[in-house]
Amino acid sequence: MKVVLQNLTKTFPARGKKGEVVTAVNDFSFEIPDGELIGLLGPSGCGKSTTLNLICGLLKPSGGKIFFGEDDVTDLPPEHRGVGLVFQNYALYPHLTVMQNILFPLENLRGKNKLPKDEMRKRARAAADLVQIGELLERRPSELSGGQQQRVAIARALVKMPRVLLLDEPLSNLDARLRLQTREEIRRIQKETGITTVFVTHDQDEAMSISDRIVVMKDGVVQQIGKPQEVYDDPVNLFVAKFLGTPPINVFDGTVHNGRLMIGQDAVLDVKSVRDGDVYVAIRPEGFVPDEGGRLHCALQGVEVMGRDISILARHDAMQNPVVRAIVDADHSSALRVTDTSVSFSLKPHKVFLFDKASETRIPFETV
């Protein structure tokens, strides 16, 4: 099912005499192709959950339209939109068994949509098997692990055969290992069912690992839309560059002078077509190459061995991060000694981004 958001806006009224109207979602236009999994990504308060609630009908938009296929569902109540919604807290009924929880949406169908009991149980078992909890149907939620409870919630959302599946931070209550396992399961289920899915998260690793495309939001405004790797490799502004990536991107105060990019006193790159002036220089952790003849000179703080990679911690007078963190191949560890007090880097130009100091928008450049 294709989902189209057309100039979608949601404002909340001011609180108190001097309060200002809050715009949670601001003029959001986007077409979600049929069968894709889209990640809505951003920090707390960016408007991603509000967008999800607008799509499912729990909130009424202040402006704009929502279409499911060719149907305008903007004013349609949630129960008539054909959506499946999975909440962060699972919202399972503690006194009901797994089977009863999954059956609950089907038992509430009325009129021409009402199903025979045999058909309801058949659908419930199929949904349980899809999320691999078929052997847990007689248990109650208190007898399940967090990951199993999450699967029950997904099965309950799928049993209605929804046109659109909406997931609101469904993994935030799970530990790290279980989150990894469950997000892989969500991607598998989505691929098998082909249901158009919107996945809300503040965790960029989650969004990038399972999404066909991601939508990065800030203060209710869409910053960038694209395939995860494309957005990572080609951020449109400093916010997107800083939000995506673990460890985070390293940001320096820099200057362009006569076609040379300066970080402090270090002339780190020769750049074309960039006018002279102050810029932000952002370098991905994997963009550093330890090199005795490198142009960027830093004070070495330490080396962390992480198996196949090592993390070099350093400082530079022009840096904005608490510490410069470079991720390099473990083969470089032999070139660094505990007694070293400094380290020099060459830079991979395609991992270096320049941003305007005032607008923080991306400045394209070519290396000489």
C-alpha positions in Angstrom: 0.0 0.0 0.0 1.5 3.3 -1.1 1.3 6.1 1.6 1.4 9.7 0.6 1.9 12.6 3.0 1.0 15.9 1.4 2.1 19.1 3.2 1.4 17.4 6.5 1.4 19.8 9.5 0.6 19.4 13.1 0.5 22.3 15.7 -0.3 22.2 19.3 -1.8 25.3 21.1 0.2 27.5 23.4 0.2 26.9 27.1 -0.3 29.9 29.2 -0.6 33.6 28.2 3.0 33.9 26.9 3.3 30.4 25.5 4.0 29.9 21.8 2.2 27.6 19.4 4.3 24.4 19.0 4.7 23.1 15.5 5.5 19.4 15.9 5.4 18.5 12.2 6.0 21.2 9.6 4.9 20.9 6.0 6.0 17.2 5.6 5.6 15.9 2.1 6.7 12.3 1.2 5.6 9.3 -0.8 6.2 5.9 0.8 6.3 3.3 -2.0 4.2 0.1 -1.7 6.1 -2.6 0.3 9.0 -0.4 1.6 10.2 -0.1 5.2 10.8 3.5 6.0 12.7 4.7 9.1 11.6 7.9 10.8 14.7 9.1 12.6 15.7 11.9 14.8 16.2 13.1 18.4 13.5 13.3 21.0 11.0 16.0 20.1 11.8 16.0 16.4 8.2 15.1 15.4 8.7 11.4 14.3 6.1 9.9 16.7 3.7 12.7 16.0 4.0 11.9 12.3 3.3 8.2 13.1 0.2 9.2 15.1 -1.0 11.3 12.2 -0.6 8.4 9.8 -2.6 6.0 12.0 -5.3 8.6 12.9 -4.6 9.0 16.6 -4.0 12.7 15.9 -5.8 15.0 13.5 -3.5 17.1 11.3 -3.6 20.9 11.4 -3.0 21.0 7.7 -2.2 18.7 4.8 -3.5 15.4 3.5 -2.8 11.7 4.0 -3.5 9.1 1.3 -3.4 5.3 1.4 -3.1 4.4 -2.2 -5.7 6.7 -3.9 -7.9 6.9 -0.8 -7.9 10.2 1.2 -7.8 8.9 4.8 -7.1 12.3 6.4 -10.4 12.4 8.3 -10.9 8.6 8.6 -10.9 7.2 12.2 -8.0 4.8 13.1 -10.2 1.7 13.2 -11.2 2.3 9.5 -7.7 2.9 8.2 -6.5 -0.7 8.2 -3.3 0.0 10.1 -1.4 -2.2 12.6 0.3 -0.3 15.4 3.1 -1.6 17.7 3.8 0.6 20.7 7.1 1.0 22.7 5.5 -0.6 25.8 3.9 -3.5 23.9 0.5 -2.8 25.6 -0.4 -6.5 26.0 -3.3 -7.5 28.2 -1.7 -9.2 31.3 -4.7 -11.4 32.1 -5.0 -12.9 28.6 -2.9 -15.6 27.1 -0.7 -15.0 24.0 -3.4 -16.5 21.8 -6.1 -14.3 23.4 -3.9 -11.2 22.9 -3.4 -12.0 19.3 -7.1 -12.8 18.7 -8.3 -9.6 20.4 -8.3 -7.3 17.3 -10.2 -10.0 15.3 -12.8 -10.5 18.1 -13.6 -6.8 17.9 -14.5 -6.8 14.2 -18.1 -6.1 13.5 -20.5 -6.3 10.6 -19.3 -7.6 7.3 -15.7 -7.8 8.6 -16.6 -10.2 11.4 -14.9 -13.6 10.9 -15.9 -17.2 12.0 -14.0 -18.4 15.1 -12.1 -21.0 13.2 -10.9 -18.4 10.7 -9.8 -16.1 13.6 -7.8 -18.9 15.2 -6.3 -19.9 11.9 -5.1 -16.3 11.4 -3.8 -16.0 14.9 -1.7 -19.2 14.6 -0.3 -18.0 11.3 0.7 -14.7 12.8 2.3 -16.4 15.8 4.2 -18.8 13.5 5.4 -15.8 11.4 7.0 -14.2 14.5 8.2 -17.6 15.8 6.1 -17.8 19.0 3.8 -20.7 18.0 4.8 -22.7 21.0 4.0 -19.9 23.5 0.3 -19.5 22.8 -1.0 -20.6 26.2 1.4 -18.5 28.2 0.6 -15.1 29.7 2.7 -12.0 29.1 4.3 -12.2 32.6 5.7 -15.6 31.6 7.5 -14.2 28.5 10.8 -12.4 28.0 10.9 -8.8 26.7 11.7 -10.1 23.2 8.8 -12.6 23.2 6.4 -9.9 24.4 7.5 -7.7 21.5 6.8 -10.6 19.1 3.3 -11.0 20.5 2.7 -7.3 20.0 3.8 -7.6 16.3 1.7 -10.7 15.8 -1.3 -8.8 17.2 -0.7 -6.0 14.8 -0.3 -8.3 11.8 -3.3 -10.6 12.4 -5.6 -8.0 11.0 -3.7 -8.1 7.7 -3.2 -4.3 7.9 -2.5 -2.2 4.8 0.2 -0.3 6.7 2.3 -1.4 9.7 3.4 1.3 12.2 6.2 0.7 14.7 6.8 3.3 17.4 10.2 2.7 19.0 9.5 -1.0 19.4 13.0 -2.0 20.6 13.8 0.6 23.2 12.9 -1.6 26.1 15.2 -4.5 25.1 18.8 -5.1 25.9 21.5 -4.6 23.2 21.8 -8.2 22.0 18.0 -8.7 22.0 17.5 -5.5 20.1 19.9 -6.7 17.4 18.0 -10.0 17.1 14.6 -8.4 17.1 15.3 -5.8 14.5 16.6 -8.6 12.2 13.3 -10.4 12.8 11.3 -7.2 12.1 13.1 -6.9 8.7 12.5 -10.6 7.9 8.8 -10.3 8.8 8.4 -7.1 6.7 10.1 -8.8 3.7 7.9 -11.9 4.0 4.6 -10.0 4.3 5.4 -7.1 1.9 3.5 -4.7 4.2 4.4 -1.1 3.8 6.0 -0.3 7.2 7.0 2.9 9.1 9.5 2.4 11.8 10.1 5.2 14.3 13.4 5.3 16.3 16.0 7.7 17.7 18.6 5.0 17.3 20.3 5.6 13.9 21.9 2.1 13.9 18.5 0.5 14.0 17.1 2.8 11.3 20.1 2.4 9.0 20.3 -1.4 9.4 16.7 -2.3 8.4 15.3 0.6 6.4 14.9 0.8 2.7 15.0 4.6 3.2 15.3 6.9 6.1 13.8 10.2 6.9 15.9 12.4 9.2 13.9 15.0 11.1 14.7 17.9 13.4 12.2 20.2 15.1 9.3 19.0 13.0 11.1 19.6 9.7 12.4 16.9 7.4 16.2 17.4 6.9 17.0 14.6 4.4 15.4 11.6 2.8 17.3 8.8 1.1 18.8 5.3 1.3 20.7 4.9 4.6 24.2 4.6 3.0 23.5 7.5 0.6 22.5 9.8 3.5 25.5 8.7 5.5 27.9 9.4 2.6 26.2 12.6 1.4 24.7 14.5 4.3 23.0 17.8 3.3 23.8 19.7 6.5 25.8 19.5 9.6 22.9 18.2 11.7 22.5 15.1 9.5 26.3 14.5 9.4 26.5 14.6 13.2 23.3 12.6 13.8 24.3 9.6 11.7 27.4 7.5 12.5 28.8 5.6 15.5 31.2 6.8 16.7 30.0 10.3 15.8 31.6 12.4 13.1 34.6 14.6 14.2 33.9 18.3 13.8 36.6 21.0 13.6 36.6 24.8 13.1 38.3 25.3 9.7 39.2 28.0 7.2 39.5 27.9 3.4 42.3 30.2 2.1 43.5 30.3 -1.5 42.2 26.9 -2.2 43.7 25.3 0.9 41.6 23.8 3.7 43.2 24.8 7.1 42.4 23.1 10.4 44.2 25.4 12.9 47.7 25.7 11.5 47.5 22.5 9.5 46.8 22.7 5.7 45.0 19.3 5.5 43.6 19.4 1.9 43.8 21.3 -1.3 40.2 22.1 -2.4 38.8 23.6 -5.5 35.9 26.0 -6.0 35.4 26.9 -2.4 35.6 30.6 -1.6 37.7 31.8 1.2 36.2 31.9 4.7 35.5 30.1 7.9 33.8 26.6 7.6 33.0 23.6 9.7 35.1 20.6 8.8 33.5 17.2 9.6 35.6 14.0 9.2 34.1 10.5 9.6 36.1 8.4 12.1 37.1 6.0 9.3 38.4 9.0 7.2 41.7 9.2 9.1 44.9 7.3 8.0 47.8 7.3 10.4 50.7 8.7 8.4 54.0 10.1 9.6 53.9 12.5 6.7 50.2 13.4 7.2 49.1 17.0 7.2 46.8 16.9 10.3 48.8 16.8 13.5 47.1 15.9 16.8 48.1 15.2 20.4 47.7 11.5 21.1 45.6 10.6 24.1 45.3 6.8 23.8 44.6 3.8 21.7 41.7 1.4 22.2 42.0 -2.1 20.7 38.6 -3.4 19.4 39.5 -6.6 17.6 39.8 -6.0 13.9 39.9 -2.2 14.4 41.5 0.2 16.7 40.3 3.5 18.0 42.8 6.3 18.2 41.9 9.0 20.6 43.5 12.4 20.1 43.1 16.1 20.6 43.4 19.2 18.4 43.1 22.9 19.2 40.4 23.4 16.5 38.2 20.4 17.5 34.6 20.8 18.7 34.1 17.2 19.9 35.4 16.3 23.4 37.9 14.1 21.7 39.0 13.3 18.1 38.2 9.6 17.5 39.8 7.8 14.5 38.8 4.2 13.6 41.6 2.4 11.7 42.6 -1.1 10.8 44.3 -3.0 13.6 47.3 -3.4 11.4 48.2 0.2 12.1 48.5 -0.5 15.9 52.2 -1.5 15.5 53.0 1.9 14.2 51.7 3.5 17.4 53.7 3.3 20.6 52.5 3.9 24.2 55.2 6.5 24.6 54.0 8.5 21.6 52.6 12.0 22.4 51.5 12.9 18.9 50.0 11.4 15.8 49.7 12.6 12.3 46.9 11.7 9.8 46.3 11.8 6.1 42.6 12.3 5.3 40.4 10.4 2.9 38.8 13.2 0.9 35.4 11.4 0.4 35.1 11.2 4.2 35.6 14.9 4.7 32.7 17.3 4.5 32.6 21.1 4.6 29.7 23.1 6.0 28.9 26.8 5.9 29.4 28.4 9.3 26.2 30.4 9.3 23.6 28.0 7.7 25.4 24.7 8.4 24.5 23.6 4.9 26.9 21.4 2.9 29.6 23.0 0.7 30.7 20.8 -2.2 34.3 20.7 -3.1 36.8 18.9 -5.3 40.3 18.0 -4.3 43.2 19.1 -6.5 
